[in-house]
Amino acid sequence: MMNNPNPISHYLVPGRRAHLVGIGGVSMCPLAEVLLGKGLQVQGSDMNDSETVRRLRSLGIPVAIGHNADNLGDCDFVVRTAAVHDGNPEIAGAVARGIPVYERAQAWGAIMRHYPHALCVAGTHGKTTTTSMCTHIFMAAEADPTVMIGGTLPLLHSGYRVGKGDTIILESCEYCNSFLSFFPTVAVILNVEADHLDFFKDLQDIQNSFRRFAQLVPPAGRVIVNADNANARQALQGLDTFTFGLEPGADCTAVNLREDQGRPVFDIHVHGAFYARAELHVYGRHNVSNALAAAAAAYVLGIPGEAVEKGLDSFTGAGRRFEHKGTYNGAEIYDDYAHHPDELHALLTSARALGCQRLVVAFQPHTYSRTAKLFDRFVEELKLPDVTILAEIFAARETNTQGISSADLCRNIPGAVYCSTLDKVTEQLRRTARPGDLILTVGAGDIYRSGEKLLAEEG
């Protein structure tokens, strides 16, 4: 990338100075700390001040707010997030000065090569939850793993940890083919669906990418795939895989599945033999599947079933994954990161099963391209709540070249309410909330702020 003459490993040595563009991001902040721990000098920039940025500064890492070529200083190399494009002034400035520029995924890929076991969890959705479950299991096994998760895990009080064990566990994203820079010894593929269509051409293009990811695993490693997901099975057809799933025939499956106060309880069997007993503290069939994926990864890496039981029992969810935020006017408020129709369906059906009087959903679509290309599916899922409130689309890395708005969704959903600002979402929730409601703020942007603002008034 960017005509770099040397692999990034050439620069990952003590004394080198790294500049991270977008250093406050969920996977850039842990990268900064890992590089600092390896003896590198680390600096960076971000568009906004944040708690993450303040933490990095407390560690002695200088962080500039805003992007400017002058921020580069005398750095030896630059690492950027996938959302930072070539036109960014720091990237352009680095190229002009001959400073090599690498992708975040390349840095993580180089780091994981130093671990005998690199467990990479991929899939269109479920990655954060499954990576978090794996973390709980490996921590219960006292494996002291290094971890990078795309969200906050209460166990870690962050989204990452730097351990001294021989295992690194990483959430592995397909966007921009980032995970193809990784070196997994165990690759978990949860599902393959149409998403990130601003980058991928179509579903087949996505399937090809996941197949290439699986093919990165060395002969002595394992590829773990969801036997219940037809697109994933098709993508990996002909490869040697270890399967998990709820349908009969998978290598790792759930037996005697039942619910205890809405929470799944089941036995985990591998090759027909008992491996562990799972009593989950998260809801929904999709989380049974996520737990099986985590158990399958643990099994192939030699983790005893007792650690699987202990790890899953201690897992109460990752941050922004059906996270209970509090109570307002007798209504329970939850927040979730769901931003794809499949994730919405799993979330809303699980929430509905809890037996609330009304399901009230404030949804913020994430990116214009995803909203446009999956428009009809979003409409279908957003008809499920009793009350649907639509915030304006969260742009993320995009500009609105499609001319699309959440108001377009609203016109196709009977009874839905469109809010042009988050303050208006909060006001609508304030007027709507009543005892017995389950209120969900949903989306990968900043919709959670609406629920938090409401709860601040209650406090």
DRENKOL-665872 format. One line per field, with one value per residue (C-alpha): y, x, z; residue number from 1. Coordinates in Angstrom, 3 decimals. Layout:
<pts>
north: (Y/...)
east: (X/...)
up: (Z/...)
num: (NUM/...)
</pts>
This chain:
<pts>
north: (0.000/3.534/2.112/1.077/-0.568/-2.561/-4.584/-2.880/-5.408/-3.545/-0.582/-2.415/-2.240/-0.270/3.334/3.831/6.607/5.693/8.233/6.877/8.735/8.246/7.132/7.429/4.663/1.378/-0.635/2.158/2.969/-0.591/-0.632/2.519/0.887/-2.341/-0.415/1.655/-1.568/-2.833/0.140/2.305/6.033/6.636/9.758/10.395/12.528/12.325/14.526/14.714/14.830/11.868/9.719/7.416/10.295/11.456/7.946/7.845/11.214/9.948/7.242/9.886/9.547/12.979/13.315/16.250/17.152/17.675/16.446/18.493/17.476/19.291/16.662/14.122/15.682/13.392/10.090/7.056/5.587/6.179/3.842/4.791/3.451/2.189/5.343/7.647/8.161/9.214/12.830/13.208/15.951/13.731/10.887/13.243/14.887/11.542/10.468/13.791/13.321/9.664/8.437/4.955/4.631/1.357/0.174/-0.579/-4.202/-4.559/-3.498/-5.975/-8.667/-8.142/-8.186/-11.446/-13.297/-13.327/-15.441/-19.242/-18.996/-16.218/-16.591/-14.327/-13.972/-12.823/-12.551/-9.992/-9.775/-11.240/-10.569/-8.399/-10.689/-13.859/-12.297/-11.192/-14.701/-16.108/-13.588/-14.663/-18.326/-17.840/-15.630/-18.325/-20.805/-18.443/-18.305/-14.584/-13.650/-10.454/-9.191/-6.649/-6.191/-3.650/-2.552/-2.292/-5.453/-4.876/-7.643/-5.609/-2.135/-1.458/-3.201/-4.711/-6.129/-6.930/-10.303/-12.446/-15.709/-17.430/-16.485/-13.321/-12.941/-10.410/-9.253/-9.389/-7.091/-7.735/-4.065/-2.999/-6.582/-5.578/-9.147/-10.290/-8.615/-10.963/-14.249/-16.425/-19.863/-20.292/-18.452/-18.320/-17.374/-16.660/-15.745/-14.176/-11.680/-8.725/-5.701/-2.981/-2.669/0.643/-1.509/-4.983/-5.440/-8.019/-11.061/-13.241/-10.701/-10.860/-14.671/-14.627/-12.362/-14.686/-17.660/-15.869/-15.140/-18.834/-19.766/-17.691/-20.373/-22.680/-26.458/-26.984/-24.430/-24.699/-22.967/-22.844/-22.118/-21.779/-24.810/-23.029/-20.163/-21.142/-18.278/-19.144/-22.842/-21.952/-19.557/-22.268/-25.195/-27.721/-26.435/-28.489/-26.962/-27.547/-26.686/-25.374/-24.931/-25.568/-27.913/-31.619/-32.703/-29.906/-30.866/-28.598/-28.286/-27.524/-30.396/-30.196/-26.518/-24.815/-21.404/-20.439/-17.090/-16.330/-17.189/-20.141/-23.226/-26.152/-28.795/-28.328/-31.521/-31.975/-34.938/-36.293/-36.207/-33.839/-30.942/-28.256/-26.998/-23.496/-21.234/-17.930/-14.527/-13.049/-13.636/-15.044/-17.894/-15.857/-15.813/-19.602/-19.677/-17.167/-19.274/-22.407/-20.548/-19.491/-23.029/-24.487/-22.135/-23.083/-26.791/-26.739/-24.778/-27.323/-25.283/-27.557/-27.585/-26.300/-23.012/-22.760/-23.166/-20.610/-18.133/-18.233/-18.051/-14.845/-13.179/-10.695/-8.944/-6.534/-2.784/-1.624/-5.203/-5.211/-3.223/-2.202/1.510/2.254/3.061/6.148/6.699/2.964/2.028/-0.063/1.447/-0.711/0.133/-1.968/-1.561/-3.378/-1.688/-4.466/-5.892/-9.372/-7.890/-5.856/-8.949/-10.928/-8.024/-7.140/-10.712/-11.368/-8.169/-8.977/-12.396/-10.721/-9.948/-6.147/-4.310/-2.237/-2.401/1.133/1.425/4.547/3.547/5.463/3.988/3.776/5.070/6.236/3.388/0.651/2.359/2.724/-0.774/-2.576/-0.161/-2.676/-5.004/-2.151/-1.209/-4.806/-5.113/-1.664/-2.585/-5.065/-2.623/-1.153/2.309/3.159/6.423/7.178/9.377/10.828/8.612/8.569/9.454/7.815/7.828/8.872/11.879/11.718/11.234/9.137/11.947/9.519/10.277/8.392/10.311/8.016/4.978/6.672/7.132/3.361/2.345/2.904/5.052/5.729/9.115/10.877/13.045/15.228/15.592/13.509/16.136/15.544/11.782/12.371/14.574/11.949/9.236/11.508/11.875/8.191/6.361/4.731/1.911/-1.533/-0.270/-1.705/1.148/0.334/2.872/1.118/1.854/1.983/5.772/8.041/7.205/5.928/9.555/10.006/7.319/8.512/12.084/10.828/8.852/11.867/13.736/10.867/10.881)
east: (0.000/1.210/4.340/5.961/9.339/9.316/6.708/5.397/7.272/10.443/9.221/7.721/10.932/11.843/12.766/10.808/8.202/4.681/1.997/-1.568/-4.241/-7.575/-5.825/-8.986/-10.801/-11.818/-9.050/-6.471/-6.331/-5.295/-2.836/-1.241/-0.851/0.531/3.107/4.032/4.494/6.825/9.108/8.031/7.450/3.784/1.875/-1.331/-4.286/-8.066/-10.936/-12.417/-11.261/-12.629/-12.156/-9.996/-7.793/-7.431/-6.401/-3.703/-2.395/-2.224/0.148/2.417/1.150/0.744/-2.569/-3.405/-7.060/-7.768/-5.801/-2.867/0.344/2.320/1.103/3.452/6.527/9.551/7.621/9.105/5.822/2.077/-0.812/-4.350/-7.852/-9.941/-12.087/-9.114/-8.685/-5.765/-6.980/-6.498/-3.854/-1.696/-1.746/-1.020/1.717/3.311/3.308/4.839/7.644/8.227/6.987/5.474/1.734/0.216/-3.301/-4.362/-5.017/-1.456/-0.151/-2.370/-1.422/2.272/1.691/-0.280/2.533/4.364/1.623/1.441/-2.352/-4.155/-7.925/-9.690/-13.473/-15.127/-18.655/-21.186/-22.576/-22.007/-18.266/-18.094/-20.271/-18.447/-14.999/-16.125/-17.352/-13.997/-12.249/-14.282/-13.524/-9.782/-9.597/-11.434/-8.841/-6.108/-4.610/-3.755/-4.713/-4.090/-7.449/-8.810/-12.591/-14.609/-16.512/-16.314/-16.263/-17.064/-14.633/-11.786/-13.242/-12.265/-12.172/-8.736/-6.083/-2.408/-1.585/1.525/0.005/0.457/-2.983/-4.238/-7.994/-9.127/-12.422/-11.765/-13.675/-14.175/-14.685/-12.060/-10.752/-9.030/-8.967/-6.930/-3.930/-4.258/-2.471/-5.071/-4.246/-7.924/-10.480/-14.099/-16.718/-20.069/-22.109/-21.775/-24.413/-24.697/-23.210/-20.596/-21.876/-20.063/-16.926/-18.007/-19.695/-22.239/-22.748/-20.484/-17.686/-18.166/-18.135/-14.894/-13.344/-14.335/-12.955/-9.631/-9.675/-10.198/-7.376/-4.949/-5.110/-2.051/-2.481/-1.997/-4.721/-8.513/-11.307/-14.548/-17.776/-21.468/-23.176/-26.541/-25.506/-25.910/-23.803/-20.897/-21.085/-21.105/-18.177/-16.037/-17.181/-14.390/-12.251/-11.523/-13.706/-14.862/-18.549/-20.864/-24.599/-28.036/-29.092/-28.122/-24.853/-22.548/-19.279/-20.170/-23.849/-26.416/-28.308/-31.259/-31.779/-34.372/-35.033/-34.801/-36.555/-35.874/-32.168/-30.855/-29.603/-28.086/-25.379/-22.536/-21.624/-18.591/-18.597/-21.557/-19.845/-20.545/-18.071/-19.647/-22.888/-23.941/-26.206/-26.237/-27.053/-27.807/-30.929/-31.852/-31.147/-28.383/-26.489/-26.751/-25.021/-22.396/-21.741/-21.311/-18.795/-16.809/-16.960/-15.799/-12.800/-11.985/-12.260/-9.873/-7.366/-7.479/-9.409/-11.186/-14.974/-14.946/-13.425/-16.099/-18.788/-17.202/-16.507/-19.995/-21.579/-19.670/-20.549/-23.410/-22.932/-20.584/-21.073/-23.822/-25.053/-28.541/-27.014/-29.427/-29.005/-31.653/-35.320/-37.263/-40.912/-41.314/-39.856/-36.690/-34.108/-31.631/-29.043/-27.724/-25.221/-27.333/-27.066/-27.821/-31.322/-30.286/-28.988/-32.161/-34.306/-32.374/-32.463/-36.133/-37.413/-35.311/-36.549/-40.156/-39.797/-39.117/-42.811/-42.864/-46.165/-44.763/-41.508/-40.350/-37.384/-35.376/-33.243/-30.396/-29.381/-25.624/-24.241/-26.197/-25.016/-26.185/-29.547/-30.082/-29.002/-30.858/-33.799/-36.644/-35.182/-34.830/-38.465/-39.544/-37.704/-38.688/-42.353/-41.848/-41.822/-45.003/-43.445/-40.677/-38.736/-36.202/-33.178/-31.416/-28.808/-25.372/-22.965/-19.811/-17.273/-19.692/-21.283/-24.915/-24.482/-27.685/-29.860/-31.423/-32.875/-34.441/-37.586/-37.753/-37.843/-40.441/-42.836/-42.842/-43.397/-46.942/-46.991/-43.245/-41.933/-38.970/-36.644/-34.068/-31.860/-30.953/-32.516/-35.800/-35.366/-34.950/-38.044/-40.066/-38.911/-39.803/-43.356/-43.676/-42.245/-44.669/-44.528/-44.165/-42.326/-39.029/-37.232/-34.338/-31.909/-30.355/-27.548/-23.786/-23.588/-24.389/-28.081/-27.214/-26.874/-30.643/-31.338/-28.545/-29.870/-33.315/-31.891/-29.871/-33.166/-34.548/-31.469)
up: (0.000/-0.836/-2.549/0.726/0.080/3.330/5.228/8.343/10.505/9.472/11.559/14.547/16.570/19.706/19.108/15.887/15.930/14.798/13.894/14.095/12.138/13.904/17.081/19.200/17.299/18.907/17.286/16.973/20.690/21.663/18.769/20.189/23.587/22.142/20.094/23.144/25.113/22.406/22.954/20.032/20.312/19.571/18.602/16.702/15.753/15.901/14.807/18.297/21.887/23.856/26.904/24.760/23.666/27.259/28.289/25.616/26.717/30.303/29.023/27.522/23.944/22.272/20.407/18.141/17.574/13.880/10.886/9.611/7.855/10.567/13.054/11.450/12.993/12.626/12.555/10.819/9.577/9.598/10.397/9.396/9.931/7.023/7.255/6.514/2.776/0.599/0.544/4.300/4.804/7.007/4.508/1.620/3.670/4.501/0.835/-0.203/2.320/1.488/4.889/4.496/5.204/6.400/7.177/10.748/9.761/8.490/11.893/13.736/11.235/11.896/15.657/15.623/13.835/17.160/18.786/18.397/18.483/16.610/17.008/14.518/14.691/11.461/10.100/8.933/12.454/15.910/15.904/19.007/21.108/20.028/20.476/23.942/24.782/23.638/25.876/28.911/28.184/27.716/30.789/32.764/31.489/32.798/29.289/29.761/26.163/24.269/23.019/20.534/20.393/18.418/21.515/25.278/27.397/31.092/32.077/30.596/31.283/27.651/24.298/24.623/26.876/26.464/27.969/28.267/27.052/23.703/22.331/20.653/20.076/17.501/16.081/12.350/10.001/6.297/5.367/2.796/3.091/6.329/7.659/4.657/6.311/9.288/9.993/11.749/13.059/13.939/11.781/12.931/10.325/11.962/8.889/5.463/4.319/1.957/3.726/3.153/-0.401/-0.708/-0.983/-2.128/-5.506/-4.367/-2.132/-4.269/-3.898/-0.111/-0.164/-2.149/0.473/3.327/1.408/0.995/4.733/5.509/3.167/5.254/7.956/7.824/7.434/11.181/12.000/11.917/10.034/12.038/10.181/11.005/9.479/9.755/7.445/3.795/2.433/4.729/3.804/0.123/0.512/2.131/-0.004/-0.497/2.401/5.512/8.215/11.792/12.007/14.696/14.540/15.938/13.162/13.463/11.911/13.073/14.811/17.758/18.577/21.278/22.906/25.335/24.521/26.703/28.238/31.890/32.387/28.743/28.936/26.896/28.746/26.845/26.652/24.192/22.389/20.144/17.772/19.719/23.132/26.026/26.228/28.424/29.958/28.928/30.974/29.124/30.577/27.152/25.134/21.748/19.378/17.740/21.043/21.296/17.922/19.099/22.208/20.071/17.898/20.966/22.386/19.071/19.051/22.629/21.823/18.858/20.961/23.769/26.346/28.881/29.002/32.582/31.384/28.678/31.338/33.651/30.859/29.367/32.815/33.593/30.270/30.587/27.256/25.564/25.621/23.253/22.747/24.297/27.141/29.898/30.490/33.128/33.785/32.734/33.726/34.343/30.934/30.703/28.339/26.431/23.792/20.916/18.086/15.453/12.054/9.519/8.871/10.067/13.322/13.704/13.238/15.854/18.290/17.899/18.051/21.170/22.808/21.928/23.593/26.939/27.280/27.418/26.979/24.109/22.179/21.381/19.021/18.183/15.198/13.570/10.187/9.645/6.321/3.290/1.073/3.467/3.940/0.184/-0.825/1.978/2.083/1.685/4.321/6.819/6.200/6.798/10.133/11.385/11.105/13.990/16.959/18.401/18.091/15.607/15.875/13.142/13.675/10.672/8.985/10.654/7.839/9.283/6.451/3.686/2.010/0.939/-2.803/-2.899/-1.540/0.945/4.381/7.264/6.305/3.252/5.538/7.710/4.793/4.256/7.910/9.210/12.353/12.330/13.486/11.850/13.950/12.218/15.323/18.367/20.623/18.822/19.310/23.051/23.111/21.245/23.673/26.595/25.286/24.398/27.438/29.827/32.400/30.833/27.749/26.584/24.836/22.505/21.080/18.107/15.643/15.207/15.465/18.411/18.929/22.434/23.508/23.234/25.823/28.069/27.972/28.962/31.874/33.029/33.474/35.584/37.811)
num: (1/2/3/4/5/6/7/8/9/10/11/12/13/14/15/16/17/18/19/20/21/22/23/24/25/26/27/28/29/30/31/32/33/34/35/36/37/38/39/40/41/42/43/44/45/46/47/48/49/50/51/52/53/54/55/56/57/58/59/60/61/62/63/64/65/66/67/68/69/70/71/72/73/74/75/76/77/78/79/80/81/82/83/84/85/86/87/88/89/90/91/92/93/94/95/96/97/98/99/100/101/102/103/104/105/106/107/108/109/110/111/112/113/114/115/116/117/118/119/120/121/122/123/124/125/126/127/128/129/130/131/132/133/134/135/136/137/138/139/140/141/142/143/144/145/146/147/148/149/150/151/152/153/154/155/156/157/158/159/160/161/162/163/164/165/166/167/168/169/170/171/172/173/174/175/176/177/178/179/180/181/182/183/184/185/186/187/188/189/190/191/192/193/194/195/196/197/198/199/200/201/202/203/204/205/206/207/208/209/210/211/212/213/214/215/216/217/218/219/220/221/222/223/224/225/226/227/228/229/230/231/232/233/234/235/236/237/238/239/240/241/242/243/244/245/246/247/248/249/250/251/252/253/254/255/256/257/258/259/260/261/262/263/264/265/266/267/268/269/270/271/272/273/274/275/276/277/278/279/280/281/282/283/284/285/286/287/288/289/290/291/292/293/294/295/296/297/298/299/300/301/302/303/304/305/306/307/308/309/310/311/312/313/314/315/316/317/318/319/320/321/322/323/324/325/326/327/328/329/330/331/332/333/334/335/336/337/338/339/340/341/342/343/344/345/346/347/348/349/350/351/352/353/354/355/356/357/358/359/360/361/362/363/364/365/366/367/368/369/370/371/372/373/374/375/376/377/378/379/380/381/382/383/384/385/386/387/388/389/390/391/392/393/394/395/396/397/398/399/400/401/402/403/404/405/406/407/408/409/410/411/412/413/414/415/416/417/418/419/420/421/422/423/424/425/426/427/428/429/430/431/432/433/434/435/436/437/438/439/440/441/442/443/444/445/446/447/448/449/450/451/452/453/454/455/456/457/458/459)
</pts>
